[in-house]
Amino acid sequence: MFDRNMGSADRVIRLILAIVIAVFSFVLELYPLIVVSVLLLFTVLTSFCGIYRLFGLTTCKTDLEEKK
């Protein structure tokens, strides 16, 4: 469905940010921030970032890089 363009480190950072934003949104009662948290979680689960694709970026290793 989506081409993978996010590496492991990128996914971990986004997961941590999603959790922190979700906690702050509930503690500070800024509930619209939950949308940002859900979007970050979606990118973590799919390993796909639309913004990366727009700019032609990738942080995941290709098969050739993993074999070296």
ABEGO torsion letter per residue (X at the ends): XBBBABBAAAAAAAAAAAAAAAAAAAAAGBAAAAAAAAAAAAAAAAGBBAAAAAAGBBABBBAAAAAX
